[in-house]
């Protein structure tokens, strides 16, 4: 059973054209008690919908791998889930170089505490050499809005609040999203942290 105010961690994993695995980590807090498996299903559906909003600007070599979900507060075992309706990128063009990604930021009410999502596999067509195109910005804005907005889980019926789990153990909900018009470079991180 997931208790009210439990924080869940979701790792969305996709494979890129060169065989690398890209990971994006998400956190959300459940606002009322719910069945643990239903709460985890809510997280899978949420992340799946987020990635559906950008699949049109990702190359078709970006393929879904799996979604890992953990109730961080309760310390329950991580469960592995399949993607439900995100089938990977749809664009048939060339991918931007490895490490280059679209960047979406989400701010919190706490200074210098923000979420970052480096979204890989963007097709070259959506970048004009300086900035992302309007089509890409729109897709990323849809991602950003769905990422920071509170939502009601389809499986549990519980309300959720996305945010950042700080290293000090507190949770900071998002207040605003920013879509960067220029591409970003994601440095390599240790496994399980970022993409």
ChimeraX commands (.cxc) that place a marker at each C-alpha (Angstrom):
marker #1 position 0.00,0.00,0.00 radius 0.5
marker #1 position 1.33,3.42,-0.94 radius 0.5
marker #1 position 0.76,5.96,1.80 radius 0.5
marker #1 position -0.17,9.61,1.32 radius 0.5
marker #1 position 2.93,11.70,0.52 radius 0.5
marker #1 position 5.02,8.72,-0.64 radius 0.5
marker #1 position 7.52,9.74,-3.31 radius 0.5
marker #1 position 7.97,7.56,-6.38 radius 0.5
marker #1 position 11.01,7.43,-8.65 radius 0.5
marker #1 position 10.59,6.49,-12.30 radius 0.5
marker #1 position 13.46,5.73,-14.69 radius 0.5
marker #1 position 12.36,5.88,-18.33 radius 0.5
marker #1 position 14.84,4.00,-20.51 radius 0.5
marker #1 position 15.17,4.09,-24.31 radius 0.5
marker #1 position 17.84,2.79,-26.65 radius 0.5
marker #1 position 19.50,5.08,-29.18 radius 0.5
marker #1 position 20.70,4.37,-32.72 radius 0.5
marker #1 position 24.23,3.53,-31.54 radius 0.5
marker #1 position 22.94,1.02,-29.00 radius 0.5
marker #1 position 23.42,3.28,-25.99 radius 0.5
marker #1 position 20.74,3.38,-23.32 radius 0.5
marker #1 position 19.37,6.80,-22.41 radius 0.5
marker #1 position 17.70,7.23,-19.03 radius 0.5
marker #1 position 15.52,10.03,-17.71 radius 0.5
marker #1 position 14.61,10.04,-14.01 radius 0.5
marker #1 position 11.29,11.45,-12.78 radius 0.5
marker #1 position 9.85,11.92,-9.28 radius 0.5
marker #1 position 6.27,12.46,-8.15 radius 0.5
marker #1 position 4.51,12.50,-4.80 radius 0.5
marker #1 position 1.17,10.78,-4.30 radius 0.5
marker #1 position -1.28,12.88,-2.29 radius 0.5
marker #1 position -3.44,10.09,-0.86 radius 0.5
marker #1 position -3.11,6.42,0.01 radius 0.5
marker #1 position -3.49,3.95,-2.87 radius 0.5
marker #1 position -2.70,0.39,-3.82 radius 0.5
marker #1 position 1.05,0.17,-4.53 radius 0.5
marker #1 position 0.68,-1.63,-7.86 radius 0.5
marker #1 position -1.96,0.88,-9.03 radius 0.5
marker #1 position 0.31,3.76,-7.99 radius 0.5
marker #1 position 3.19,2.28,-9.98 radius 0.5
marker #1 position 0.88,1.83,-12.96 radius 0.5
marker #1 position 0.00,5.55,-12.67 radius 0.5
marker #1 position 3.70,6.37,-12.96 radius 0.5
marker #1 position 4.12,4.18,-16.05 radius 0.5
marker #1 position 1.13,5.78,-17.77 radius 0.5
marker #1 position 2.34,9.29,-16.89 radius 0.5
marker #1 position 5.85,8.79,-18.30 radius 0.5
marker #1 position 4.51,6.94,-21.32 radius 0.5
marker #1 position 2.27,9.92,-22.15 radius 0.5
marker #1 position 5.19,12.34,-21.69 radius 0.5
marker #1 position 7.28,10.55,-24.29 radius 0.5
marker #1 position 4.36,10.26,-26.69 radius 0.5
marker #1 position 4.37,14.06,-26.89 radius 0.5
marker #1 position 7.89,14.07,-28.38 radius 0.5
marker #1 position 7.91,10.90,-30.49 radius 0.5
marker #1 position 7.24,12.88,-33.68 radius 0.5
marker #1 position 10.55,14.80,-33.35 radius 0.5
marker #1 position 12.64,11.77,-32.36 radius 0.5
marker #1 position 14.25,9.55,-34.98 radius 0.5
marker #1 position 12.82,6.09,-35.48 radius 0.5
marker #1 position 16.04,4.55,-34.15 radius 0.5
marker #1 position 15.00,5.65,-30.64 radius 0.5
marker #1 position 13.23,2.63,-29.20 radius 0.5
marker #1 position 11.53,2.11,-25.83 radius 0.5
marker #1 position 13.36,-0.26,-23.49 radius 0.5
marker #1 position 11.60,-0.30,-20.11 radius 0.5
marker #1 position 10.34,1.80,-17.21 radius 0.5
marker #1 position 11.64,1.20,-13.68 radius 0.5
marker #1 position 9.41,2.33,-10.80 radius 0.5
marker #1 position 10.31,2.55,-7.10 radius 0.5
marker #1 position 8.44,3.84,-4.06 radius 0.5
marker #1 position 11.41,5.71,-2.58 radius 0.5
marker #1 position 9.67,6.58,0.68 radius 0.5
marker #1 position 8.57,3.03,1.48 radius 0.5
marker #1 position 11.77,1.50,0.09 radius 0.5
marker #1 position 9.86,-1.15,-1.83 radius 0.5
marker #1 position 11.50,-3.16,-4.59 radius 0.5
marker #1 position 11.92,-1.59,-8.01 radius 0.5
marker #1 position 9.53,-3.04,-10.56 radius 0.5
marker #1 position 10.18,-3.22,-14.29 radius 0.5
marker #1 position 7.39,-2.25,-16.67 radius 0.5
marker #1 position 6.92,-2.18,-20.43 radius 0.5
marker #1 position 6.09,0.98,-22.32 radius 0.5
marker #1 position 2.39,1.02,-23.15 radius 0.5
marker #1 position 1.75,3.30,-26.10 radius 0.5
marker #1 position 5.08,5.05,-26.75 radius 0.5
marker #1 position 6.69,3.05,-29.55 radius 0.5
marker #1 position 9.77,5.22,-30.08 radius 0.5
marker #1 position 10.66,7.97,-32.49 radius 0.5
marker #1 position 8.75,8.46,-35.73 radius 0.5
marker #1 position 11.05,10.65,-37.86 radius 0.5
marker #1 position 12.95,8.82,-40.61 radius 0.5
marker #1 position 15.74,11.39,-40.82 radius 0.5
marker #1 position 19.19,11.49,-39.25 radius 0.5
marker #1 position 19.72,11.87,-35.54 radius 0.5
marker #1 position 21.72,14.74,-34.07 radius 0.5
marker #1 position 25.15,13.63,-32.74 radius 0.5
marker #1 position 25.28,11.47,-29.59 radius 0.5
marker #1 position 25.20,13.53,-26.41 radius 0.5
marker #1 position 23.23,16.33,-28.07 radius 0.5
marker #1 position 19.72,16.59,-26.68 radius 0.5
marker #1 position 16.77,18.90,-26.32 radius 0.5
marker #1 position 16.63,20.40,-22.82 radius 0.5
marker #1 position 13.53,21.06,-20.76 radius 0.5
marker #1 position 13.90,22.67,-17.33 radius 0.5
marker #1 position 11.41,22.81,-14.46 radius 0.5
marker #1 position 11.85,25.26,-11.61 radius 0.5
marker #1 position 10.74,24.92,-7.99 radius 0.5
marker #1 position 10.07,27.50,-5.28 radius 0.5
marker #1 position 13.53,26.76,-3.87 radius 0.5
marker #1 position 16.36,28.70,-5.51 radius 0.5
marker #1 position 18.73,26.64,-7.66 radius 0.5
marker #1 position 16.61,23.50,-7.22 radius 0.5
marker #1 position 15.28,22.46,-10.59 radius 0.5
marker #1 position 14.57,19.47,-12.74 radius 0.5
marker #1 position 16.29,18.89,-16.05 radius 0.5
marker #1 position 15.29,16.55,-18.82 radius 0.5
marker #1 position 17.79,15.96,-21.61 radius 0.5
marker #1 position 15.70,14.37,-24.34 radius 0.5
marker #1 position 17.84,12.42,-26.83 radius 0.5
marker #1 position 17.34,11.25,-30.37 radius 0.5
marker #1 position 16.05,14.49,-31.87 radius 0.5
marker #1 position 16.04,14.46,-35.67 radius 0.5
marker #1 position 18.36,16.92,-37.46 radius 0.5
marker #1 position 15.38,18.26,-39.38 radius 0.5
marker #1 position 14.10,19.99,-36.22 radius 0.5
marker #1 position 17.28,22.00,-35.69 radius 0.5
marker #1 position 18.33,24.79,-38.03 radius 0.5
marker #1 position 21.95,24.90,-36.89 radius 0.5
marker #1 position 21.25,27.47,-34.18 radius 0.5
marker #1 position 17.81,26.79,-32.68 radius 0.5
marker #1 position 15.10,24.18,-32.59 radius 0.5
marker #1 position 12.23,24.68,-35.04 radius 0.5
marker #1 position 8.75,25.77,-34.00 radius 0.5
marker #1 position 7.47,22.21,-34.40 radius 0.5
marker #1 position 10.10,20.91,-31.99 radius 0.5
marker #1 position 9.47,23.71,-29.49 radius 0.5
marker #1 position 5.74,22.91,-29.55 radius 0.5
marker #1 position 6.35,19.20,-28.92 radius 0.5
marker #1 position 8.78,20.00,-26.09 radius 0.5
marker #1 position 6.33,22.51,-24.59 radius 0.5
marker #1 position 3.65,19.79,-24.54 radius 0.5
marker #1 position 6.15,17.52,-22.78 radius 0.5
marker #1 position 7.01,20.28,-20.29 radius 0.5
marker #1 position 3.40,21.06,-19.39 radius 0.5
marker #1 position 2.56,17.39,-18.84 radius 0.5
marker #1 position 5.77,16.91,-16.82 radius 0.5
marker #1 position 5.22,19.68,-14.26 radius 0.5
marker #1 position 1.41,19.60,-13.92 radius 0.5
marker #1 position -0.27,17.72,-11.13 radius 0.5
marker #1 position -2.45,14.89,-12.39 radius 0.5
marker #1 position -4.89,12.20,-11.33 radius 0.5
marker #1 position -3.67,8.64,-11.84 radius 0.5
marker #1 position -5.78,6.49,-14.13 radius 0.5
marker #1 position -5.17,3.26,-12.21 radius 0.5
marker #1 position -5.33,4.49,-8.60 radius 0.5
marker #1 position -7.53,7.57,-8.94 radius 0.5
marker #1 position -5.07,9.34,-6.63 radius 0.5
marker #1 position -3.72,12.83,-7.26 radius 0.5
marker #1 position 0.00,13.27,-7.96 radius 0.5
marker #1 position 2.43,16.16,-7.76 radius 0.5
marker #1 position 5.64,16.01,-9.88 radius 0.5
marker #1 position 8.80,17.57,-8.54 radius 0.5
marker #1 position 12.42,17.11,-7.46 radius 0.5
marker #1 position 13.57,14.77,-4.71 radius 0.5
marker #1 position 16.42,16.71,-3.15 radius 0.5
marker #1 position 19.56,15.06,-1.80 radius 0.5
marker #1 position 18.57,16.26,1.68 radius 0.5
marker #1 position 15.46,14.07,1.39 radius 0.5
marker #1 position 12.84,16.76,0.91 radius 0.5
marker #1 position 10.52,17.05,-2.06 radius 0.5
marker #1 position 10.19,20.27,-4.06 radius 0.5
marker #1 position 7.19,20.48,-6.42 radius 0.5
marker #1 position 7.56,22.17,-9.79 radius 0.5
marker #1 position 6.20,25.65,-10.40 radius 0.5
marker #1 position 7.29,26.50,-13.95 radius 0.5
marker #1 position 8.77,24.88,-17.06 radius 0.5
marker #1 position 11.28,26.30,-19.52 radius 0.5
marker #1 position 11.95,24.88,-23.00 radius 0.5
marker #1 position 15.37,25.84,-24.31 radius 0.5
marker #1 position 15.44,26.80,-27.97 radius 0.5
marker #1 position 19.02,25.71,-28.47 radius 0.5
marker #1 position 20.32,22.18,-28.21 radius 0.5
marker #1 position 22.14,21.06,-25.08 radius 0.5
marker #1 position 24.93,18.61,-24.46 radius 0.5
marker #1 position 24.44,15.90,-21.86 radius 0.5
marker #1 position 27.65,14.79,-20.26 radius 0.5
marker #1 position 27.93,11.17,-19.33 radius 0.5
marker #1 position 26.86,10.28,-15.82 radius 0.5
marker #1 position 27.18,7.24,-13.68 radius 0.5
marker #1 position 24.62,4.56,-14.35 radius 0.5
marker #1 position 21.13,5.27,-13.02 radius 0.5
marker #1 position 21.58,9.06,-12.90 radius 0.5
marker #1 position 20.21,11.13,-15.79 radius 0.5
marker #1 position 20.55,9.99,-19.39 radius 0.5
marker link #1:1,2 radius 0.2
marker link #1:2,3 radius 0.2
marker link #1:3,4 radius 0.2
marker link #1:4,5 radius 0.2
marker link #1:5,6 radius 0.2
marker link #1:6,7 radius 0.2
marker link #1:7,8 radius 0.2
marker link #1:8,9 radius 0.2
marker link #1:9,10 radius 0.2
marker link #1:10,11 radius 0.2
marker link #1:11,12 radius 0.2
marker link #1:12,13 radius 0.2
marker link #1:13,14 radius 0.2
marker link #1:14,15 radius 0.2
marker link #1:15,16 radius 0.2
marker link #1:16,17 radius 0.2
marker link #1:17,18 radius 0.2
marker link #1:18,19 radius 0.2
marker link #1:19,20 radius 0.2
marker link #1:20,21 radius 0.2
marker link #1:21,22 radius 0.2
marker link #1:22,23 radius 0.2
marker link #1:23,24 radius 0.2
marker link #1:24,25 radius 0.2
marker link #1:25,26 radius 0.2
marker link #1:26,27 radius 0.2
marker link #1:27,28 radius 0.2
marker link #1:28,29 radius 0.2
marker link #1:29,30 radius 0.2
marker link #1:30,31 radius 0.2
marker link #1:31,32 radius 0.2
marker link #1:32,33 radius 0.2
marker link #1:33,34 radius 0.2
marker link #1:34,35 radius 0.2
marker link #1:35,36 radius 0.2
marker link #1:36,37 radius 0.2
marker link #1:37,38 radius 0.2
marker link #1:38,39 radius 0.2
marker link #1:39,40 radius 0.2
marker link #1:40,41 radius 0.2
marker link #1:41,42 radius 0.2
marker link #1:42,43 radius 0.2
marker link #1:43,44 radius 0.2
marker link #1:44,45 radius 0.2
marker link #1:45,46 radius 0.2
marker link #1:46,47 radius 0.2
marker link #1:47,48 radius 0.2
marker link #1:48,49 radius 0.2
marker link #1:49,50 radius 0.2
marker link #1:50,51 radius 0.2
marker link #1:51,52 radius 0.2
marker link #1:52,53 radius 0.2
marker link #1:53,54 radius 0.2
marker link #1:54,55 radius 0.2
marker link #1:55,56 radius 0.2
marker link #1:56,57 radius 0.2
marker link #1:57,58 radius 0.2
marker link #1:58,59 radius 0.2
marker link #1:59,60 radius 0.2
marker link #1:60,61 radius 0.2
marker link #1:61,62 radius 0.2
marker link #1:62,63 radius 0.2
marker link #1:63,64 radius 0.2
marker link #1:64,65 radius 0.2
marker link #1:65,66 radius 0.2
marker link #1:66,67 radius 0.2
marker link #1:67,68 radius 0.2
marker link #1:68,69 radius 0.2
marker link #1:69,70 radius 0.2
marker link #1:70,71 radius 0.2
marker link #1:71,72 radius 0.2
marker link #1:72,73 radius 0.2
marker link #1:73,74 radius 0.2
marker link #1:74,75 radius 0.2
marker link #1:75,76 radius 0.2
marker link #1:76,77 radius 0.2
marker link #1:77,78 radius 0.2
marker link #1:78,79 radius 0.2
marker link #1:79,80 radius 0.2
marker link #1:80,81 radius 0.2
marker link #1:81,82 radius 0.2
marker link #1:82,83 radius 0.2
marker link #1:83,84 radius 0.2
marker link #1:84,85 radius 0.2
marker link #1:85,86 radius 0.2
marker link #1:86,87 radius 0.2
marker link #1:87,88 radius 0.2
marker link #1:88,89 radius 0.2
marker link #1:89,90 radius 0.2
marker link #1:90,91 radius 0.2
marker link #1:91,92 radius 0.2
marker link #1:92,93 radius 0.2
marker link #1:93,94 radius 0.2
marker link #1:94,95 radius 0.2
marker link #1:95,96 radius 0.2
marker link #1:96,97 radius 0.2
marker link #1:97,98 radius 0.2
marker link #1:98,99 radius 0.2
marker link #1:99,100 radius 0.2
marker link #1:100,101 radius 0.2
marker link #1:101,102 radius 0.2
marker link #1:102,103 radius 0.2
marker link #1:103,104 radius 0.2
marker link #1:104,105 radius 0.2
marker link #1:105,106 radius 0.2
marker link #1:106,107 radius 0.2
marker link #1:107,108 radius 0.2
marker link #1:108,109 radius 0.2
marker link #1:109,110 radius 0.2
marker link #1:110,111 radius 0.2
marker link #1:111,112 radius 0.2
marker link #1:112,113 radius 0.2
marker link #1:113,114 radius 0.2
marker link #1:114,115 radius 0.2
marker link #1:115,116 radius 0.2
marker link #1:116,117 radius 0.2
marker link #1:117,118 radius 0.2
marker link #1:118,119 radius 0.2
marker link #1:119,120 radius 0.2
marker link #1:120,121 radius 0.2
marker link #1:121,122 radius 0.2
marker link #1:122,123 radius 0.2
marker link #1:123,124 radius 0.2
marker link #1:124,125 radius 0.2
marker link #1:125,126 radius 0.2
marker link #1:126,127 radius 0.2
marker link #1:127,128 radius 0.2
marker link #1:128,129 radius 0.2
marker link #1:129,130 radius 0.2
marker link #1:130,131 radius 0.2
marker link #1:131,132 radius 0.2
marker link #1:132,133 radius 0.2
marker link #1:133,134 radius 0.2
marker link #1:134,135 radius 0.2
marker link #1:135,136 radius 0.2
marker link #1:136,137 radius 0.2
marker link #1:137,138 radius 0.2
marker link #1:138,139 radius 0.2
marker link #1:139,140 radius 0.2
marker link #1:140,141 radius 0.2
marker link #1:141,142 radius 0.2
marker link #1:142,143 radius 0.2
marker link #1:143,144 radius 0.2
marker link #1:144,145 radius 0.2
marker link #1:145,146 radius 0.2
marker link #1:146,147 radius 0.2
marker link #1:147,148 radius 0.2
marker link #1:148,149 radius 0.2
marker link #1:149,150 radius 0.2
marker link #1:150,151 radius 0.2
marker link #1:151,152 radius 0.2
marker link #1:152,153 radius 0.2
marker link #1:153,154 radius 0.2
marker link #1:154,155 radius 0.2
marker link #1:155,156 radius 0.2
marker link #1:156,157 radius 0.2
marker link #1:157,158 radius 0.2
marker link #1:158,159 radius 0.2
marker link #1:159,160 radius 0.2
marker link #1:160,161 radius 0.2
marker link #1:161,162 radius 0.2
marker link #1:162,163 radius 0.2
marker link #1:163,164 radius 0.2
marker link #1:164,165 radius 0.2
marker link #1:165,166 radius 0.2
marker link #1:166,167 radius 0.2
marker link #1:167,168 radius 0.2
marker link #1:168,169 radius 0.2
marker link #1:169,170 radius 0.2
marker link #1:170,171 radius 0.2
marker link #1:171,172 radius 0.2
marker link #1:172,173 radius 0.2
marker link #1:173,174 radius 0.2
marker link #1:174,175 radius 0.2
marker link #1:175,176 radius 0.2
marker link #1:176,177 radius 0.2
marker link #1:177,178 radius 0.2
marker link #1:178,179 radius 0.2
marker link #1:179,180 radius 0.2
marker link #1:180,181 radius 0.2
marker link #1:181,182 radius 0.2
marker link #1:182,183 radius 0.2
marker link #1:183,184 radius 0.2
marker link #1:184,185 radius 0.2
marker link #1:185,186 radius 0.2
marker link #1:186,187 radius 0.2
marker link #1:187,188 radius 0.2
marker link #1:188,189 radius 0.2
marker link #1:189,190 radius 0.2
marker link #1:190,191 radius 0.2
marker link #1:191,192 radius 0.2
marker link #1:192,193 radius 0.2
marker link #1:193,194 radius 0.2
marker link #1:194,195 radius 0.2
view
